[in-house]
């Protein structure tokens, strides 16, 4: 199932999107879908990292060396 989303872009961003689409031979819809997907993935990653960081600090894991020791 698909949902249609209409958005309003500032003129500069719209122009940049047009130019990027032409330069890459892709359509704007695919570029926007990929951008939103990446944004959502990065948001989930940052939140997970934040939560795990708090737990790691409580467990005394603060450096990469601590991580390697914990998983080895």
C-alpha positions as CSV (number, residue, x, y, z in Angstrom):
1,X,0.0,0.0,0.0
2,X,1.2,3.5,-0.8
3,X,0.4,6.9,0.7
4,X,0.7,10.1,-1.3
5,X,2.4,12.9,0.6
6,X,2.4,16.4,-0.6
7,X,5.1,18.7,0.7
8,X,6.1,22.3,0.3
9,X,9.8,23.0,-0.1
10,X,11.7,26.3,0.0
11,X,12.7,27.4,-3.5
12,X,16.4,26.8,-2.9
13,X,15.9,23.2,-1.7
14,X,13.5,22.5,-4.6
15,X,16.1,23.8,-7.0
16,X,18.8,21.7,-5.4
17,X,16.6,18.6,-5.6
18,X,15.8,19.2,-9.2
19,X,19.5,19.6,-10.0
20,X,20.5,16.5,-8.0
21,X,17.8,14.4,-9.8
22,X,19.0,15.5,-13.2
23,X,22.7,14.9,-12.3
24,X,22.0,11.4,-11.0
25,X,19.3,10.4,-13.4
26,X,16.9,9.6,-10.6
27,X,13.4,10.9,-10.0
28,X,12.7,13.3,-7.1
29,X,10.2,10.9,-5.5
30,X,12.8,8.2,-5.1
31,X,15.4,10.7,-3.7
32,X,12.9,12.0,-1.1
33,X,11.9,8.4,-0.2
34,X,15.5,7.4,0.3
35,X,16.2,10.5,2.3
36,X,13.3,10.0,4.7
37,X,14.2,6.4,5.1
38,X,17.8,7.3,6.0
39,X,16.7,10.0,8.3
40,X,14.4,7.6,10.2
41,X,17.1,5.0,10.4
42,X,19.6,7.5,11.8
43,X,17.1,8.8,14.3
44,X,16.4,5.2,15.6
45,X,20.2,4.6,15.7
46,X,20.9,7.7,17.7
47,X,18.1,6.9,20.2
48,X,19.4,3.3,20.6
49,X,22.9,4.5,21.0
50,X,21.8,7.1,23.6
51,X,19.9,4.4,25.6
52,X,22.7,1.9,25.4
53,X,25.3,4.5,26.3
54,X,23.5,5.2,29.6
55,X,23.4,1.5,30.4
56,X,27.1,1.0,29.3
57,X,28.3,3.8,31.6
58,X,26.4,2.3,34.5
59,X,28.1,-1.0,33.8
60,X,31.5,0.7,33.6
61,X,31.9,0.5,29.9
62,X,33.2,3.8,28.7
63,X,35.9,3.1,26.1
64,X,36.2,0.9,23.0
65,X,38.7,-1.2,25.0
66,X,36.0,-1.8,27.6
67,X,33.6,-2.9,24.9
68,X,36.1,-5.4,23.5
69,X,36.8,-6.8,27.0
70,X,33.0,-7.1,27.6
71,X,32.4,-9.0,24.4
72,X,35.5,-11.1,24.3
